[in-house]
Amino acid sequence: MLVKGLGAFFILLASMLWSNLQIARLRARVRQLQEFRLALRLLAAEVGYTVTPLPRAFRQVADMLESREVKEFFTAVCRNLRDADSAGAEAAWMKAAAEQRKDFDLTERDWAVLTRTAAGLGGLGREDQLKQFTAVEEQLTSFSRDAEERYARGEKMWRYLGVLSGTAMVILLL
Amino acid sequence: MEEKKWQAQILPLLPGYLRECLSGLPEQVAEKLEEIRLRAGQPLILQAGSEEKFAGPRGIAESPRDAYRVTVKDLHDILLVMTDFSLYARDEELRRGYLSLPGGHRAGFAGRVIGEGGEVRLLREISGIAIRIAREIKGAAEPLLPHVYCFQEKRVRHTLLVSAPQAGKTTMVRDLARLLSDGDPGRGRPGCKVGIVDERSEIAGCYRGEPQLDVGMRSDVLDGCPKALGMMMLVRSMSPQVVVTDELGRAEDARAVEEVINTGASVLATAHGQNVRELIRRPSLAYLLRNNFFERLIVLSRRQGPGTVEKVYAGEFMQKMLFTEEEPDAG
């Protein structure tokens, strides 16, 4: 009886942990998208108001961010740009994205938009560069809203699903 | 081979292959190098003094055929590195066709101009780059000091330096600014507050706002500012005793010079021209000369190397020449 009880407890625990993990991933996506939006706004300010060159702008934006992943991403772009063999800002952004993608909880669609940020990065005039940042940020805003809704819906669903699937498994197995 | 100062400053801005070509130059070429000319699809050309050389992977090439052929990608990469991968950050300079580089050097650009409302909006698809090596020759203007500085009245005379391009006008005006700014109290010449309006970043060679060339300890530089506007800004904000500027020519420049002189500051300026006759053909300069605004006019040439002083005219000689059509002897 004790063994069965322990088994049931562990099954329930595992299914709840799994559901919490799904919830955490939904929450992380919201946070990361919001942080990327903030980072792009900061980058636009560096480009638009202080006309800071990109290597320094990326460094300064990284210093202002809180999210570990996005901070690390911007630091990596800055590092790639300062590399003696750097092939430009677009390549530096793409390299950082390829290396760090696994640390994020973003979807393919999110990355497709973020990749658009890199197109022509540093090779455009100030106004065109700012327009590009604004376009990407607007799209991220819409994705971020969608991610929040998914999180609001998904949180309850995953929590119930965790408890219910654990309970169902306990009933089936025991 | 010892690396020259310009090599340490300019080579990191070039792609690897070009870097190799320029790091293996013979001492005498590296020493005298004035310009590096890069044109898409054309051989790499160097201007060392009055000589033109071709450069290849083994240093100097015998013929254009052996020289390194510059590619469009080379030019694109150079532009990216020179702008710190951020064209927007140097847009203003690029619109004027050049970038100032660390060390006071300059890169001029040719390419496709995208215009808007009669003005240059962007310069893209670069097809040529001319890198001009800045040479600071401290003391070059010492022989001009007795003409420019009036020891009796302890003030700087309104002076115009005239020469054809690349004859050392800017080098001379820079050194004069330094000499006047630092002063020499031991010889009865105290330092002056000098205001420099450096529209094309050629006098002080500012890079990120900081003068890269020595213009003296009492000099204030207004970098990248239109001359006429800058001269008045300096007079109002920095109360200079001497206002220095390069390449007068437009009507508004002449008006600004007149204004500055009326405020009591001295003007030290340069203008393009082989001789005084050429200057008079330009209405704004003719106005300044006919009204005797300049007390000294110094004509320079390259005859014995850049900065050769051909003639120094005093105010009354200029007047005589302007009204009699005869070129008087130098004063």
Interface residues (C-beta under 8 A of the other chain):
Chain A: V47 V51 T52 P53 L54 P55 R56 A57 L81 S86 G88 A89 A92 G122 G123 L124 G125 R126 Q129
Chain B: L80 T83 D84 F85 S86 L87 Y88 A89 D91 R121 L122
